[in-house]
Amino acid sequence: MKKRDLQIIRDLERFRVMSRDDIVDLYFSHLKQPINSANSVLKRLVRDNQIRVSQFFTPYVYIDANSVIKTNSAKIPHFLKIVEAYKQIKKYENPSIFKVEPKFGDKGTVEPDVYTVIRNVPFFIEIQRSVYSQKTMNDKIKRYEAIYYSNEFKQFPFIIMVTDTRYNIESDILTVFQVQSIREFMQNALKMKGKVHHEPKEIKFKIG
């Protein structure tokens, strides 16, 4: 099996799902006929039971062969948003870590959509596809604060919330950026290039 095929399979394990266009962007964009090349490879991987395909979406969505996700799962659009966030980061920087739905702390604590490290700076990413009540958001922030006080992190991640809704977030210990896309965040971060630095037991990340 080619290295590229293994990368596709590994990323499907990591992201749970990817659309055909996501796979084209990540692995075939340098080719003369990227869509045709991707379709040929994906058809073969499905035929060989290396991956699964969902025809409920256009373009088709591909799923890790060992995943329990149903081909018509309501969670698929959410996972696709996570892949989109990853692609937007990669246009500016290659994250050294990008974990999907990592588990931190005790059961019942907050579960971010993504834990990532960009330029040695850790972030949690929350992708909000629905509108939360202020109470629900307040409860979420309290759960993040609980992780902070657990001392699981020497350098606690900044929180990026991708949302079309602006929430009133109050916390003396958390730094939360509310943006409409990861692209918006990365563009603002690049304006402050060179102003990311570490201090003992603290990360300072300035953003315009």
Contacts in CASP RR format, 6 or more apart in sequence:
PFRMAT RR
TARGET T0000
AUTHOR 0000-0000-0000
METHOD contacts of the structure
MODEL  1
MKKRDLQIIRDLERFRVMSRDDIVDLYFSHLKQPINSANSVLKRLVRDNQ
IRVSQFFTPYVYIDANSVIKTNSAKIPHFLKIVEAYKQIKKYENPSIFKV
EPKFGDKGTVEPDVYTVIRNVPFFIEIQRSVYSQKTMNDKIKRYEAIYYS
NEFKQFPFIIMVTDTRYNIESDILTVFQVQSIREFMQNALKMKGKVHHEP
KEIKFKIG
1 50 0 8 1.000
4 27 0 8 1.000
4 41 0 8 1.000
5 41 0 8 1.000
5 45 0 8 1.000
5 50 0 8 1.000
7 27 0 8 1.000
8 18 0 8 1.000
8 23 0 8 1.000
8 27 0 8 1.000
8 41 0 8 1.000
8 42 0 8 1.000
8 45 0 8 1.000
8 51 0 8 1.000
8 62 0 8 1.000
9 45 0 8 1.000
9 50 0 8 1.000
9 51 0 8 1.000
9 64 0 8 1.000
9 65 0 8 1.000
11 18 0 8 1.000
11 26 0 8 1.000
12 18 0 8 1.000
12 51 0 8 1.000
12 62 0 8 1.000
12 63 0 8 1.000
12 64 0 8 1.000
12 65 0 8 1.000
12 67 0 8 1.000
13 64 0 8 1.000
13 66 0 8 1.000
13 67 0 8 1.000
14 98 0 8 1.000
14 99 0 8 1.000
14 100 0 8 1.000
15 79 0 8 1.000
15 82 0 8 1.000
15 83 0 8 1.000
15 86 0 8 1.000
15 100 0 8 1.000
16 63 0 8 1.000
16 64 0 8 1.000
16 67 0 8 1.000
16 69 0 8 1.000
16 75 0 8 1.000
16 79 0 8 1.000
16 100 0 8 1.000
17 54 0 8 1.000
17 61 0 8 1.000
17 62 0 8 1.000
17 63 0 8 1.000
17 64 0 8 1.000
17 67 0 8 1.000
17 69 0 8 1.000
17 76 0 8 1.000
17 79 0 8 1.000
17 80 0 8 1.000
17 83 0 8 1.000
18 26 0 8 1.000
18 61 0 8 1.000
18 62 0 8 1.000
18 80 0 8 1.000
18 83 0 8 1.000
19 57 0 8 1.000
19 59 0 8 1.000
19 60 0 8 1.000
19 61 0 8 1.000
19 62 0 8 1.000
19 80 0 8 1.000
19 83 0 8 1.000
20 35 0 8 1.000
20 38 0 8 1.000
20 39 0 8 1.000
20 42 0 8 1.000
20 59 0 8 1.000
20 60 0 8 1.000
20 61 0 8 1.000
20 62 0 8 1.000
21 59 0 8 1.000
22 80 0 8 1.000
22 83 0 8 1.000
22 84 0 8 1.000
22 87 0 8 1.000
23 38 0 8 1.000
23 42 0 8 1.000
23 62 0 8 1.000
24 34 0 8 1.000
24 35 0 8 1.000
24 38 0 8 1.000
25 87 0 8 1.000
26 87 0 8 1.000
26 90 0 8 1.000
27 38 0 8 1.000
28 34 0 8 1.000
28 35 0 8 1.000
28 37 0 8 1.000
28 38 0 8 1.000
28 41 0 8 1.000
31 37 0 8 1.000
42 51 0 8 1.000
42 53 0 8 1.000
42 60 0 8 1.000
42 62 0 8 1.000
45 51 0 8 1.000
45 62 0 8 1.000
46 52 0 8 1.000
46 53 0 8 1.000
46 62 0 8 1.000
49 65 0 8 1.000
50 65 0 8 1.000
51 62 0 8 1.000
51 63 0 8 1.000
51 64 0 8 1.000
51 65 0 8 1.000
52 62 0 8 1.000
52 63 0 8 1.000
52 64 0 8 1.000
52 65 0 8 1.000
52 67 0 8 1.000
52 71 0 8 1.000
53 60 0 8 1.000
53 61 0 8 1.000
53 62 0 8 1.000
53 63 0 8 1.000
53 71 0 8 1.000
54 60 0 8 1.000
54 61 0 8 1.000
54 62 0 8 1.000
54 63 0 8 1.000
54 71 0 8 1.000
54 72 0 8 1.000
54 76 0 8 1.000
55 71 0 8 1.000
56 71 0 8 1.000
56 72 0 8 1.000
57 76 0 8 1.000
61 71 0 8 1.000
61 76 0 8 1.000
61 80 0 8 1.000
63 69 0 8 1.000
63 71 0 8 1.000
69 75 0 8 1.000
69 76 0 8 1.000
77 129 0 8 1.000
78 113 0 8 1.000
78 127 0 8 1.000
78 129 0 8 1.000
79 100 0 8 1.000
81 127 0 8 1.000
81 129 0 8 1.000
81 162 0 8 1.000
82 100 0 8 1.000
82 113 0 8 1.000
82 114 0 8 1.000
82 125 0 8 1.000
82 127 0 8 1.000
84 182 0 8 1.000
85 114 0 8 1.000
85 125 0 8 1.000
85 127 0 8 1.000
85 162 0 8 1.000
85 182 0 8 1.000
86 95 0 8 1.000
86 98 0 8 1.000
86 114 0 8 1.000
88 181 0 8 1.000
88 182 0 8 1.000
88 183 0 8 1.000
88 186 0 8 1.000
89 95 0 8 1.000
89 98 0 8 1.000
89 116 0 8 1.000
89 118 0 8 1.000
89 182 0 8 1.000
89 186 0 8 1.000
91 183 0 8 1.000
91 186 0 8 1.000
92 186 0 8 1.000
92 187 0 8 1.000
92 189 0 8 1.000
92 190 0 8 1.000
93 118 0 8 1.000
93 119 0 8 1.000
93 186 0 8 1.000
95 116 0 8 1.000
95 117 0 8 1.000
95 118 0 8 1.000
96 117 0 8 1.000
96 118 0 8 1.000
96 120 0 8 1.000
97 115 0 8 1.000
97 116 0 8 1.000
97 117 0 8 1.000
97 122 0 8 1.000
98 114 0 8 1.000
98 115 0 8 1.000
98 116 0 8 1.000
99 114 0 8 1.000
99 115 0 8 1.000
99 116 0 8 1.000
100 113 0 8 1.000
100 114 0 8 1.000
101 111 0 8 1.000
101 112 0 8 1.000
101 113 0 8 1.000
101 114 0 8 1.000
102 111 0 8 1.000
102 112 0 8 1.000
102 114 0 8 1.000
102 115 0 8 1.000
103 111 0 8 1.000
104 110 0 8 1.000
104 111 0 8 1.000
104 112 0 8 1.000
104 115 0 8 1.000
104 147 0 8 1.000
104 152 0 8 1.000
105 147 0 8 1.000
105 150 0 8 1.000
105 152 0 8 1.000
108 143 0 8 1.000
109 143 0 8 1.000
109 146 0 8 1.000
109 147 0 8 1.000
110 140 0 8 1.000
110 143 0 8 1.000
110 144 0 8 1.000
110 146 0 8 1.000
110 147 0 8 1.000
112 124 0 8 1.000
112 125 0 8 1.000
112 126 0 8 1.000
112 159 0 8 1.000
113 125 0 8 1.000
113 126 0 8 1.000
113 127 0 8 1.000
114 123 0 8 1.000
114 124 0 8 1.000
114 125 0 8 1.000
114 127 0 8 1.000
115 122 0 8 1.000
115 123 0 8 1.000
115 124 0 8 1.000
115 125 0 8 1.000
115 157 0 8 1.000
116 122 0 8 1.000
116 123 0 8 1.000
116 125 0 8 1.000
117 123 0 8 1.000
118 189 0 8 1.000
119 196 0 8 1.000
120 196 0 8 1.000
120 198 0 8 1.000
121 158 0 8 1.000
121 196 0 8 1.000
121 203 0 8 1.000
121 205 0 8 1.000
122 153 0 8 1.000
122 155 0 8 1.000
122 156 0 8 1.000
122 157 0 8 1.000
122 158 0 8 1.000
122 203 0 8 1.000
123 157 0 8 1.000
123 158 0 8 1.000
123 159 0 8 1.000
123 160 0 8 1.000
124 144 0 8 1.000
124 157 0 8 1.000
124 158 0 8 1.000
124 159 0 8 1.000
124 160 0 8 1.000
125 159 0 8 1.000
125 160 0 8 1.000
125 162 0 8 1.000
125 182 0 8 1.000
126 140 0 8 1.000
126 159 0 8 1.000
126 160 0 8 1.000
126 161 0 8 1.000
126 162 0 8 1.000
126 163 0 8 1.000
127 162 0 8 1.000
128 161 0 8 1.000
128 162 0 8 1.000
128 163 0 8 1.000
128 164 0 8 1.000
128 165 0 8 1.000
131 165 0 8 1.000
132 140 0 8 1.000
132 165 0 8 1.000
132 167 0 8 1.000
134 167 0 8 1.000
134 168 0 8 1.000
137 167 0 8 1.000
137 169 0 8 1.000
141 169 0 8 1.000
141 170 0 8 1.000
141 171 0 8 1.000
141 174 0 8 1.000
141 176 0 8 1.000
144 159 0 8 1.000
144 171 0 8 1.000
144 174 0 8 1.000
145 171 0 8 1.000
145 173 0 8 1.000
145 174 0 8 1.000
147 153 0 8 1.000
147 156 0 8 1.000
148 156 0 8 1.000
148 173 0 8 1.000
148 174 0 8 1.000
154 201 0 8 1.000
155 198 0 8 1.000
155 201 0 8 1.000
155 202 0 8 1.000
155 203 0 8 1.000
156 173 0 8 1.000
156 174 0 8 1.000
156 203 0 8 1.000
158 175 0 8 1.000
158 176 0 8 1.000
158 177 0 8 1.000
158 203 0 8 1.000
158 205 0 8 1.000
159 174 0 8 1.000
159 175 0 8 1.000
159 176 0 8 1.000
159 177 0 8 1.000
160 176 0 8 1.000
160 177 0 8 1.000
160 179 0 8 1.000
160 182 0 8 1.000
160 185 0 8 1.000
161 167 0 8 1.000
161 176 0 8 1.000
161 177 0 8 1.000
161 178 0 8 1.000
161 179 0 8 1.000
162 179 0 8 1.000
162 180 0 8 1.000
162 181 0 8 1.000
162 182 0 8 1.000
163 178 0 8 1.000
163 179 0 8 1.000
163 180 0 8 1.000
164 180 0 8 1.000
166 178 0 8 1.000
167 178 0 8 1.000
169 176 0 8 1.000
169 178 0 8 1.000
175 205 0 8 1.000
177 185 0 8 1.000
177 207 0 8 1.000
179 185 0 8 1.000
179 188 0 8 1.000
185 207 0 8 1.000
188 207 0 8 1.000
188 208 0 8 1.000
189 196 0 8 1.000
189 207 0 8 1.000
191 207 0 8 1.000
191 208 0 8 1.000
192 206 0 8 1.000
192 207 0 8 1.000
192 208 0 8 1.000
195 206 0 8 1.000
196 204 0 8 1.000
196 205 0 8 1.000
196 206 0 8 1.000
197 204 0 8 1.000
198 204 0 8 1.000
END
